[in-house]
Amino acid sequence: MNLSKGANLSIILFFIGIVLIYGQDFLIPFVLAVFIWFIIREIKKVLRRSKHFRLFLPNWLENLIASLFFFGLIVFFVQVLTSNIEALSSNLALYQANISNIADKINQLLNIDIVKQLNEMSGGLQFADILGNVFNVVSSLLGNIFIILIYVLFLFLEEFGFQDKIKAVLANSSEKGRVFSIMDKVDVSIGRYLALKTLVSLLTGVLSFVVLKIIGVDGAAFWAFLIFIMNFIPTIGSLIATIFPTVFALLQFGEFAPAIWVLVIVSGIQFLVGNVIEPKLMGDSMNLSSLVVILALSLWGALWGVTGMVLSVPITVVMLIVFSEIPATRPIAMLLSEKGQIE
């Protein structure tokens, strides 16, 4: 019997893996849309704290106002990012030329041919290729905005009748009240986590933008957006978010001093937000084992690339929240948690 269950589980996991790999063009925008849907609903809750907003507006109009606010910000950021990417692309030749000057200084300091060593290790990869790959990842995320918008719209349309469907399915069940209780807890927990994580990441990005702008780094908005996105990736995300603008500052100015300033101050922001502000705001919202975080990062990165790495922790946190609210899957939530303790 156990062997049969194991075989069935293996087959199910195999087909899930196939769907995740070959259905990523559909699944990634949809998962992003679900997360955005939760964030918009959190914005609506904030707006509802105003007595007039709560009393005089129907639910559909509340959703519309919160959505317009959110996507208005998205359109603004897309326009800023587009102009930044165009400016950076037009100066690629200048940045590439500065590599030679920096390499000469390093050669004199360390007495090694740094360019030759890096070319041998990277197979002749050029800075323009690296920056181009970064642009492609960001452009891919932005290119899905329209389809994500469609998904979000239909999620809101489905929201109105979803509870009625659940009531119809559980009409003759004694578990109806418990099911709705679990759904409410999952809804509140996921919404809170995504809203706070987005707020913390946005704070990190804004502070980094101010610093990069003061130092005079080109494309400060682009690097701040990259820092915002990378902040969703645990451990290595903050490291990557710090290294990219640091290396770029070195290539732009051809001097070490600006790059060192970027490294020190942006790292300080990452440390302050990640170790002081985020724990105070989020508490145990991300109650994940460090090993689980790394495994999730590797798994989702292998399945969906950089986008999967960005989504890895939010997806795993959502799984933890859902599993912790269902008695049958509560042991799995304990295994995913940091200390085996879940509320």
ChimeraX attribute file (.defattr): number of C-alpha atoms within 10 A of each C-alpha:
attribute: neighborCount
match mode: 1-to-1
recipient: residues
	/A:1	6
	/A:2	7
	/A:3	8
	/A:4	9
	/A:5	10
	/A:6	11
	/A:7	12
	/A:8	12
	/A:9	12
	/A:10	12
	/A:11	12
	/A:12	12
	/A:13	12
	/A:14	12
	/A:15	12
	/A:16	12
	/A:17	13
	/A:18	13
	/A:19	12
	/A:20	17
	/A:21	15
	/A:22	12
	/A:23	12
	/A:24	16
	/A:25	12
	/A:26	12
	/A:27	15
	/A:28	19
	/A:29	21
	/A:30	20
	/A:31	16
	/A:32	20
	/A:33	22
	/A:34	16
	/A:35	20
	/A:36	22
	/A:37	22
	/A:38	21
	/A:39	23
	/A:40	24
	/A:41	19
	/A:42	19
	/A:43	20
	/A:44	21
	/A:45	14
	/A:46	11
	/A:47	16
	/A:48	15
	/A:49	10
	/A:50	10
	/A:51	9
	/A:52	10
	/A:53	14
	/A:54	15
	/A:55	9
	/A:56	10
	/A:57	12
	/A:58	10
	/A:59	11
	/A:60	11
	/A:61	12
	/A:62	20
	/A:63	19
	/A:64	15
	/A:65	14
	/A:66	20
	/A:67	22
	/A:68	13
	/A:69	14
	/A:70	15
	/A:71	15
	/A:72	12
	/A:73	11
	/A:74	14
	/A:75	13
	/A:76	10
	/A:77	14
	/A:78	18
	/A:79	10
	/A:80	14
	/A:81	22
	/A:82	15
	/A:83	14
	/A:84	17
	/A:85	19
	/A:86	11
	/A:87	13
	/A:88	18
	/A:89	15
	/A:90	10
	/A:91	12
	/A:92	15
	/A:93	12
	/A:94	13
	/A:95	21
	/A:96	15
	/A:97	13
	/A:98	16
	/A:99	18
	/A:100	15
	/A:101	14
	/A:102	18
	/A:103	17
	/A:104	16
	/A:105	16
	/A:106	15
	/A:107	14
	/A:108	10
	/A:109	9
	/A:110	10
	/A:111	10
	/A:112	13
	/A:113	13
	/A:114	17
	/A:115	17
	/A:116	12
	/A:117	12
	/A:118	13
	/A:119	12
	/A:120	11
	/A:121	10
	/A:122	10
	/A:123	9
	/A:124	12
	/A:125	12
	/A:126	14
	/A:127	16
	/A:128	14
	/A:129	10
	/A:130	11
	/A:131	15
	/A:132	15
	/A:133	12
	/A:134	15
	/A:135	15
	/A:136	13
	/A:137	14
	/A:138	19
	/A:139	15
	/A:140	12
	/A:141	14
	/A:142	16
	/A:143	13
	/A:144	15
	/A:145	18
	/A:146	11
	/A:147	14
	/A:148	22
	/A:149	19
	/A:150	13
	/A:151	20
	/A:152	23
	/A:153	17
	/A:154	11
	/A:155	16
	/A:156	16
	/A:157	12
	/A:158	11
	/A:159	11
	/A:160	12
	/A:161	10
	/A:162	13
	/A:163	13
	/A:164	11
	/A:165	11
	/A:166	13
	/A:167	15
	/A:168	12
	/A:169	11
	/A:170	14
	/A:171	11
	/A:172	9
	/A:173	11
	/A:174	9
	/A:175	11
	/A:176	15
	/A:177	12
	/A:178	11
	/A:179	16
	/A:180	14
	/A:181	13
	/A:182	14
	/A:183	16
	/A:184	11
	/A:185	14
	/A:186	21
	/A:187	15
	/A:188	12
	/A:189	17
	/A:190	22
	/A:191	22
	/A:192	17
	/A:193	23
	/A:194	20
	/A:195	21
	/A:196	17
	/A:197	20
	/A:198	17
	/A:199	15
	/A:200	21
	/A:201	23
	/A:202	18
	/A:203	16
	/A:204	24
	/A:205	28
	/A:206	17
	/A:207	17
	/A:208	29
	/A:209	22
	/A:210	14
	/A:211	19
	/A:212	25
	/A:213	15
	/A:214	10
	/A:215	15
	/A:216	14
	/A:217	22
	/A:218	20
	/A:219	21
	/A:220	22
	/A:221	24
	/A:222	24
	/A:223	24
	/A:224	26
	/A:225	23
	/A:226	20
	/A:227	28
	/A:228	24
	/A:229	21
	/A:230	24
	/A:231	26
	/A:232	21
	/A:233	25
	/A:234	17
	/A:235	14
	/A:236	15
	/A:237	18
	/A:238	23
	/A:239	16
	/A:240	16
	/A:241	25
	/A:242	25
	/A:243	16
	/A:244	16
	/A:245	26
	/A:246	23
	/A:247	16
	/A:248	21
	/A:249	26
	/A:250	21
	/A:251	22
	/A:252	22
	/A:253	18
	/A:254	20
	/A:255	15
	/A:256	15
	/A:257	12
	/A:258	21
	/A:259	22
	/A:260	15
	/A:261	16
	/A:262	24
	/A:263	18
	/A:264	13
	/A:265	16
	/A:266	26
	/A:267	18
	/A:268	14
	/A:269	19
	/A:270	22
	/A:271	15
	/A:272	13
	/A:273	18
	/A:274	17
	/A:275	11
	/A:276	11
	/A:277	14
	/A:278	17
	/A:279	13
	/A:280	11
	/A:281	14
	/A:282	16
	/A:283	11
	/A:284	14
	/A:285	19
	/A:286	19
	/A:287	20
	/A:288	21
	/A:289	16
	/A:290	14
	/A:291	12
	/A:292	16
	/A:293	21
	/A:294	17
	/A:295	13
	/A:296	19
	/A:297	25
	/A:298	15
	/A:299	15
	/A:300	22
	/A:301	17
	/A:302	13
	/A:303	18
	/A:304	20
	/A:305	14
	/A:306	18
	/A:307	20
	/A:308	21
	/A:309	25
	/A:310	21
	/A:311	22
	/A:312	24
	/A:313	22
	/A:314	19
	/A:315	17
	/A:316	19
	/A:317	23
	/A:318	20
	/A:319	16
	/A:320	26
	/A:321	25
	/A:322	20
	/A:323	19
	/A:324	23
	/A:325	19
	/A:326	16
	/A:327	10
	/A:328	9
	/A:329	13
	/A:330	17
	/A:331	15
	/A:332	15
	/A:333	24
	/A:334	19
	/A:335	15
	/A:336	25
	/A:337	24
	/A:338	18
	/A:339	11
	/A:340	14
	/A:341	12
	/A:342	17
	/A:343	6
